[in-house]
């Protein structure tokens, strides 16, 4: 299993709009692609003094599943134009981690 992690930041004024965009358009759009091996996406939000940080964590079954999402360059960021309009900055590259163990209690 692969976790794909990406960070984006907005102004305080744009934070709620960006979160709505993710939940109402971008995340459903990713799910609608029916990508083989795509499992889920998590959204984390953390306020800072002058901006709001967002982290997305996507789960894929394999490296091939990630390639199905972004192509051969696995770390390229996926930032739709509408998101770019409300983000003040974002990671150009996503980070990937292999899940070595997953415990549920």
VMD Tcl script that builds the backbone (N, CA, C; Angstrom):
set m [mol new atoms 315]
animate dup $m
set s [atomselect $m all]
$s set {name element resname resid chain x y z} {
  {N N UNK 1 A 0.861 -1.174 0.000}
  {CA C UNK 1 A 0.000 0.000 0.000}
  {C C UNK 1 A 0.903 1.232 0.000}
  {N N UNK 2 A 0.493 2.255 -0.740}
  {CA C UNK 2 A 1.258 3.497 -0.889}
  {C C UNK 2 A 0.419 4.668 -0.382}
  {N N UNK 3 A 1.044 5.527 0.412}
  {CA C UNK 3 A 0.427 6.786 0.841}
  {C C UNK 3 A 1.092 7.915 0.063}
  {N N UNK 4 A 0.268 8.755 -0.543}
  {CA C UNK 4 A 0.739 9.916 -1.315}
  {C C UNK 4 A 0.358 11.166 -0.526}
  {N N UNK 5 A 1.348 11.955 -0.140}
  {CA C UNK 5 A 1.131 13.100 0.744}
  {C C UNK 5 A 1.499 14.388 0.016}
  {N N UNK 6 A 0.622 15.377 0.165}
  {CA C UNK 6 A 0.796 16.663 -0.514}
  {C C UNK 6 A 0.323 17.778 0.411}
  {N N UNK 7 A 0.984 18.939 0.336}
  {CA C UNK 7 A 0.640 20.110 1.136}
  {C C UNK 7 A 0.259 21.289 0.244}
  {N N UNK 8 A -0.741 22.045 0.696}
  {CA C UNK 8 A -1.114 23.298 0.058}
  {C C UNK 8 A -1.498 24.303 1.130}
  {N N UNK 9 A -1.337 25.582 0.827}
  {CA C UNK 9 A -1.636 26.635 1.792}
  {C C UNK 9 A -2.541 27.683 1.149}
  {N N UNK 10 A -3.455 28.213 1.951}
  {CA C UNK 10 A -4.325 29.301 1.506}
  {C C UNK 10 A -4.229 30.451 2.499}
  {N N UNK 11 A -4.776 31.573 2.081}
  {CA C UNK 11 A -4.959 32.659 3.037}
  {C C UNK 11 A -6.085 32.246 3.986}
  {N N UNK 12 A -6.176 32.891 5.094}
  {CA C UNK 12 A -7.280 32.611 6.021}
  {C C UNK 12 A -8.628 32.850 5.339}
  {N N UNK 13 A -8.703 33.879 4.512}
  {CA C UNK 13 A -9.952 34.226 3.841}
  {C C UNK 13 A -10.387 33.162 2.826}
  {N N UNK 14 A -9.440 32.442 2.224}
  {CA C UNK 14 A -9.767 31.441 1.205}
  {C C UNK 14 A -9.893 30.014 1.737}
  {N N UNK 15 A -9.596 29.804 3.002}
  {CA C UNK 15 A -9.527 28.446 3.533}
  {C C UNK 15 A -10.846 27.679 3.415}
  {N N UNK 16 A -11.946 28.290 3.811}
  {CA C UNK 16 A -13.233 27.586 3.738}
  {C C UNK 16 A -13.637 27.313 2.295}
  {N N UNK 17 A -13.363 28.252 1.402}
  {CA C UNK 17 A -13.671 28.055 -0.019}
  {C C UNK 17 A -12.857 26.900 -0.591}
  {N N UNK 18 A -11.592 26.830 -0.233}
  {CA C UNK 18 A -10.753 25.749 -0.731}
  {C C UNK 18 A -11.227 24.400 -0.202}
  {N N UNK 19 A -11.535 24.352 1.074}
  {CA C UNK 19 A -12.015 23.092 1.644}
  {C C UNK 19 A -13.309 22.636 0.963}
  {N N UNK 20 A -14.208 23.560 0.717}
  {CA C UNK 20 A -15.454 23.224 0.007}
  {C C UNK 20 A -15.168 22.718 -1.402}
  {N N UNK 21 A -14.253 23.364 -2.096}
  {CA C UNK 21 A -13.885 22.935 -3.435}
  {C C UNK 21 A -13.365 21.497 -3.425}
  {N N UNK 22 A -12.511 21.195 -2.462}
  {CA C UNK 22 A -11.994 19.833 -2.353}
  {C C UNK 22 A -13.116 18.830 -2.138}
  {N N UNK 23 A -13.972 19.108 -1.170}
  {CA C UNK 23 A -15.016 18.152 -0.792}
  {C C UNK 23 A -16.115 18.007 -1.831}
  {N N UNK 24 A -16.441 19.096 -2.515}
  {CA C UNK 24 A -17.584 19.083 -3.429}
  {C C UNK 24 A -17.211 18.779 -4.882}
  {N N UNK 25 A -15.975 19.098 -5.294}
  {CA C UNK 25 A -15.604 18.906 -6.695}
  {C C UNK 25 A -14.371 18.033 -6.901}
  {N N UNK 26 A -13.276 18.392 -6.259}
  {CA C UNK 26 A -12.010 17.723 -6.566}
  {C C UNK 26 A -11.996 16.277 -6.079}
  {N N UNK 27 A -12.329 16.034 -4.827}
  {CA C UNK 27 A -12.321 14.655 -4.328}
  {C C UNK 27 A -13.340 13.778 -5.051}
  {N N UNK 28 A -14.592 14.237 -5.243}
  {CA C UNK 28 A -15.528 13.412 -6.014}
  {C C UNK 28 A -15.053 13.181 -7.454}
  {N N UNK 29 A -14.378 14.175 -8.039}
  {CA C UNK 29 A -13.855 14.020 -9.388}
  {C C UNK 29 A -12.780 12.951 -9.473}
  {N N UNK 30 A -11.931 12.886 -8.453}
  {CA C UNK 30 A -10.906 11.837 -8.408}
  {C C UNK 30 A -11.576 10.472 -8.280}
  {N N UNK 31 A -12.542 10.367 -7.386}
  {CA C UNK 31 A -13.248 9.093 -7.182}
  {C C UNK 31 A -13.977 8.659 -8.457}
  {N N UNK 32 A -14.533 9.622 -9.185}
  {CA C UNK 32 A -15.300 9.314 -10.402}
  {C C UNK 32 A -14.428 8.771 -11.529}
  {N N UNK 33 A -13.125 8.975 -11.444}
  {CA C UNK 33 A -12.235 8.449 -12.478}
  {C C UNK 33 A -12.190 6.925 -12.461}
  {N N UNK 34 A -12.602 6.325 -11.345}
  {CA C UNK 34 A -12.599 4.867 -11.244}
  {C C UNK 34 A -11.211 4.269 -11.380}
  {N N UNK 35 A -10.229 4.910 -10.801}
  {CA C UNK 35 A -8.841 4.465 -10.916}
  {C C UNK 35 A -8.638 3.125 -10.211}
  {N N UNK 36 A -8.055 2.190 -10.906}
  {CA C UNK 36 A -7.747 0.896 -10.320}
  {C C UNK 36 A -6.706 1.070 -9.219}
  {N N UNK 37 A -6.994 0.563 -8.037}
  {CA C UNK 37 A -6.052 0.629 -6.929}
  {C C UNK 37 A -6.124 1.881 -6.084}
  {N N UNK 38 A -6.962 2.835 -6.450}
  {CA C UNK 38 A -7.165 4.026 -5.606}
  {C C UNK 38 A -8.123 3.638 -4.486}
  {N N UNK 39 A -7.729 3.902 -3.246}
  {CA C UNK 39 A -8.550 3.502 -2.106}
  {C C UNK 39 A -9.319 4.648 -1.471}
  {N N UNK 40 A -8.609 5.704 -1.102}
  {CA C UNK 40 A -9.270 6.805 -0.408}
  {C C UNK 40 A -8.373 8.028 -0.345}
  {N N UNK 41 A -8.950 9.082 0.216}
  {CA C UNK 41 A -8.192 10.320 0.421}
  {C C UNK 41 A -8.617 10.908 1.763}
  {N N UNK 42 A -7.645 11.415 2.486}
  {CA C UNK 42 A -7.899 12.089 3.768}
  {C C UNK 42 A -7.515 13.554 3.619}
  {N N UNK 43 A -8.216 14.416 4.338}
  {CA C UNK 43 A -7.927 15.849 4.334}
  {C C UNK 43 A -7.608 16.293 5.746}
  {N N UNK 44 A -6.468 16.924 5.897}
  {CA C UNK 44 A -6.060 17.507 7.176}
  {C C UNK 44 A -5.982 19.018 7.006}
  {N N UNK 45 A -6.343 19.736 8.061}
  {CA C UNK 45 A -6.339 21.208 8.007}
  {C C UNK 45 A -5.728 21.727 9.295}
  {N N UNK 46 A -4.815 22.699 9.165}
  {CA C UNK 46 A -4.181 23.290 10.344}
  {C C UNK 46 A -4.030 24.789 10.146}
  {N N UNK 47 A -4.633 25.576 11.041}
  {CA C UNK 47 A -4.476 27.030 10.942}
  {C C UNK 47 A -3.108 27.475 11.469}
  {N N UNK 48 A -2.556 28.453 10.803}
  {CA C UNK 48 A -1.346 29.135 11.254}
  {C C UNK 48 A -1.732 30.595 11.425}
  {N N UNK 49 A -0.820 31.413 11.886}
  {CA C UNK 49 A -1.147 32.806 12.160}
  {C C UNK 49 A -1.676 33.545 10.923}
  {N N UNK 50 A -0.988 33.392 9.791}
  {CA C UNK 50 A -1.346 34.170 8.603}
  {C C UNK 50 A -1.816 33.336 7.424}
  {N N UNK 51 A -1.978 32.026 7.620}
  {CA C UNK 51 A -2.408 31.162 6.533}
  {C C UNK 51 A -2.969 29.864 7.101}
  {N N UNK 52 A -3.539 29.061 6.219}
  {CA C UNK 52 A -4.081 27.765 6.608}
  {C C UNK 52 A -3.413 26.699 5.750}
  {N N UNK 53 A -2.905 25.674 6.411}
  {CA C UNK 53 A -2.231 24.567 5.738}
  {C C UNK 53 A -3.201 23.409 5.549}
  {N N UNK 54 A -3.172 22.820 4.367}
  {CA C UNK 54 A -3.960 21.630 4.065}
  {C C UNK 54 A -3.002 20.513 3.667}
  {N N UNK 55 A -3.298 19.320 4.108}
  {CA C UNK 55 A -2.547 18.138 3.703}
  {C C UNK 55 A -3.543 17.120 3.180}
  {N N UNK 56 A -3.229 16.551 2.025}
  {CA C UNK 56 A -4.034 15.431 1.540}
  {C C UNK 56 A -3.167 14.178 1.611}
  {N N UNK 57 A -3.806 13.094 2.016}
  {CA C UNK 57 A -3.146 11.797 2.077}
  {C C UNK 57 A -3.998 10.817 1.281}
  {N N UNK 58 A -3.479 10.408 0.145}
  {CA C UNK 58 A -4.183 9.470 -0.717}
  {C C UNK 58 A -3.615 8.071 -0.488}
  {N N UNK 59 A -4.465 7.076 -0.601}
  {CA C UNK 59 A -4.035 5.697 -0.434}
  {C C UNK 59 A -4.231 4.942 -1.745}
  {N N UNK 60 A -3.173 4.268 -2.168}
  {CA C UNK 60 A -3.188 3.457 -3.380}
  {C C UNK 60 A -2.696 2.051 -3.052}
  {N N UNK 61 A -3.129 1.086 -3.836}
  {CA C UNK 61 A -2.706 -0.300 -3.636}
  {C C UNK 61 A -1.252 -0.542 -4.008}
  {N N UNK 62 A -0.762 0.183 -5.032}
  {CA C UNK 62 A 0.578 -0.109 -5.556}
  {C C UNK 62 A 1.136 1.109 -6.284}
  {N N UNK 63 A 2.421 1.006 -6.670}
  {CA C UNK 63 A 3.048 2.064 -7.455}
  {C C UNK 63 A 2.355 2.203 -8.806}
  {N N UNK 64 A 1.927 1.098 -9.377}
  {CA C UNK 64 A 1.208 1.163 -10.649}
  {C C UNK 64 A -0.101 1.934 -10.510}
  {N N UNK 65 A -0.734 1.815 -9.366}
  {CA C UNK 65 A -1.971 2.565 -9.115}
  {C C UNK 65 A -1.692 4.061 -9.075}
  {N N UNK 66 A -0.581 4.448 -8.470}
  {CA C UNK 66 A -0.193 5.867 -8.443}
  {C C UNK 66 A 0.065 6.346 -9.870}
  {N N UNK 67 A 0.745 5.536 -10.669}
  {CA C UNK 67 A 0.999 5.889 -12.068}
  {C C UNK 67 A -0.311 6.095 -12.824}
  {N N UNK 68 A -1.311 5.300 -12.492}
  {CA C UNK 68 A -2.606 5.464 -13.129}
  {C C UNK 68 A -3.249 6.803 -12.813}
  {N N UNK 69 A -2.873 7.379 -11.693}
  {CA C UNK 69 A -3.410 8.680 -11.282}
  {C C UNK 69 A -2.651 9.840 -11.920}
  {N N UNK 70 A -1.309 9.804 -11.872}
  {CA C UNK 70 A -0.519 10.957 -12.320}
  {C C UNK 70 A 0.416 10.689 -13.479}
  {N N UNK 71 A 0.581 9.447 -13.888}
  {CA C UNK 71 A 1.500 9.150 -14.979}
  {C C UNK 71 A 2.851 8.677 -14.484}
  {N N UNK 72 A 3.804 8.623 -15.406}
  {CA C UNK 72 A 5.128 8.052 -15.107}
  {C C UNK 72 A 5.898 8.826 -14.042}
  {N N UNK 73 A 5.734 10.139 -13.996}
  {CA C UNK 73 A 6.408 10.956 -12.975}
  {C C UNK 73 A 5.558 10.914 -11.715}
  {N N UNK 74 A 5.836 9.955 -10.860}
  {CA C UNK 74 A 4.988 9.680 -9.701}
  {C C UNK 74 A 4.820 10.849 -8.752}
  {N N UNK 75 A 5.821 11.700 -8.646}
  {CA C UNK 75 A 5.749 12.743 -7.624}
  {C C UNK 75 A 5.137 14.053 -8.099}
  {N N UNK 76 A 4.768 14.124 -9.376}
  {CA C UNK 76 A 4.177 15.363 -9.879}
  {C C UNK 76 A 2.894 15.679 -9.091}
  {N N UNK 77 A 2.710 16.925 -8.748}
  {CA C UNK 77 A 1.519 17.339 -7.995}
  {C C UNK 77 A 0.289 17.377 -8.890}
  {N N UNK 78 A -0.851 17.098 -8.286}
  {CA C UNK 78 A -2.136 17.204 -8.974}
  {C C UNK 78 A -2.862 18.393 -8.360}
  {N N UNK 79 A -2.840 19.527 -9.053}
  {CA C UNK 79 A -3.447 20.758 -8.546}
  {C C UNK 79 A -4.314 21.353 -9.661}
  {N N UNK 80 A -5.609 21.029 -9.680}
  {CA C UNK 80 A -6.488 21.564 -10.720}
  {C C UNK 80 A -6.501 23.098 -10.728}
  {N N UNK 81 A -6.835 23.659 -11.862}
  {CA C UNK 81 A -6.831 25.121 -12.040}
  {C C UNK 81 A -7.685 25.830 -10.996}
  {N N UNK 82 A -8.857 25.291 -10.674}
  {CA C UNK 82 A -9.715 25.932 -9.668}
  {C C UNK 82 A -9.030 25.988 -8.308}
  {N N UNK 83 A -8.260 24.962 -7.980}
  {CA C UNK 83 A -7.531 24.956 -6.709}
  {C C UNK 83 A -6.420 25.999 -6.730}
  {N N UNK 84 A -5.739 26.115 -7.857}
  {CA C UNK 84 A -4.661 27.086 -7.971}
  {C C UNK 84 A -5.161 28.517 -7.771}
  {N N UNK 85 A -6.417 28.750 -8.101}
  {CA C UNK 85 A -6.990 30.092 -7.947}
  {C C UNK 85 A -7.136 30.504 -6.485}
  {N N UNK 86 A -7.299 29.557 -5.571}
  {CA C UNK 86 A -7.503 29.910 -4.155}
  {C C UNK 86 A -6.322 29.546 -3.261}
  {N N UNK 87 A -5.391 28.753 -3.779}
  {CA C UNK 87 A -4.192 28.444 -3.000}
  {C C UNK 87 A -3.179 29.576 -3.142}
  {N N UNK 88 A -2.461 29.852 -2.070}
  {CA C UNK 88 A -1.400 30.856 -2.147}
  {C C UNK 88 A -0.067 30.206 -2.513}
  {N N UNK 89 A 0.091 28.925 -2.160}
  {CA C UNK 89 A 1.281 28.156 -2.537}
  {C C UNK 89 A 0.983 26.678 -2.323}
  {N N UNK 90 A 1.812 25.828 -2.929}
  {CA C UNK 90 A 1.603 24.390 -2.787}
  {C C UNK 90 A 2.893 23.658 -3.133}
  {N N UNK 91 A 2.953 22.400 -2.687}
  {CA C UNK 91 A 4.086 21.544 -3.025}
  {C C UNK 91 A 4.057 21.255 -4.521}
  {N N UNK 92 A 5.194 21.424 -5.176}
  {CA C UNK 92 A 5.305 21.059 -6.584}
  {C C UNK 92 A 5.386 19.543 -6.761}
  {N N UNK 93 A 5.828 18.861 -5.719}
  {CA C UNK 93 A 6.020 17.425 -5.767}
  {C C UNK 93 A 5.320 16.795 -4.564}
  {N N UNK 94 A 4.700 15.663 -4.795}
  {CA C UNK 94 A 4.093 14.894 -3.706}
  {C C UNK 94 A 5.123 13.914 -3.161}
  {N N UNK 95 A 4.920 13.496 -1.936}
  {CA C UNK 95 A 5.801 12.521 -1.308}
  {C C UNK 95 A 5.053 11.202 -1.201}
  {N N UNK 96 A 5.788 10.107 -1.321}
  {CA C UNK 96 A 5.177 8.786 -1.275}
  {C C UNK 96 A 5.871 7.924 -0.227}
  {N N UNK 97 A 5.061 7.140 0.456}
  {CA C UNK 97 A 5.565 6.241 1.484}
  {C C UNK 97 A 4.898 4.889 1.333}
  {N N UNK 98 A 5.687 3.840 1.471}
  {CA C UNK 98 A 5.130 2.495 1.514}
  {C C UNK 98 A 4.643 2.227 2.925}
  {N N UNK 99 A 3.444 1.730 3.045}
  {CA C UNK 99 A 2.908 1.351 4.357}
  {C C UNK 99 A 3.505 -0.005 4.695}
  {N N UNK 100 A 4.241 -0.051 5.759}
  {CA C UNK 100 A 4.924 -1.281 6.148}
  {C C UNK 100 A 4.097 -2.111 7.130}
  {N N UNK 101 A 3.223 -1.415 7.864}
  {CA C UNK 101 A 2.352 -2.111 8.797}
  {C C UNK 101 A 1.166 -1.232 9.092}
  {N N UNK 102 A 0.010 -1.816 9.193}
  {CA C UNK 102 A -1.213 -1.089 9.504}
  {C C UNK 102 A -1.955 -1.872 10.582}
  {N N UNK 103 A -2.050 -1.285 11.763}
  {CA C UNK 103 A -2.692 -1.962 12.881}
  {C C UNK 103 A -3.999 -1.291 13.217}
  {N N UNK 104 A -4.983 -2.058 13.522}
  {CA C UNK 104 A -6.251 -1.532 14.003}
  {C C UNK 104 A -6.522 -2.129 15.379}
  {N N UNK 105 A -6.914 -1.292 16.289}
  {CA C UNK 105 A -7.197 -1.785 17.649}
  {C C UNK 105 A -8.657 -1.610 17.969}
}
mol reanalyze $m
mol bondsrecalc $m
mol representation Tube
mol addrep $m
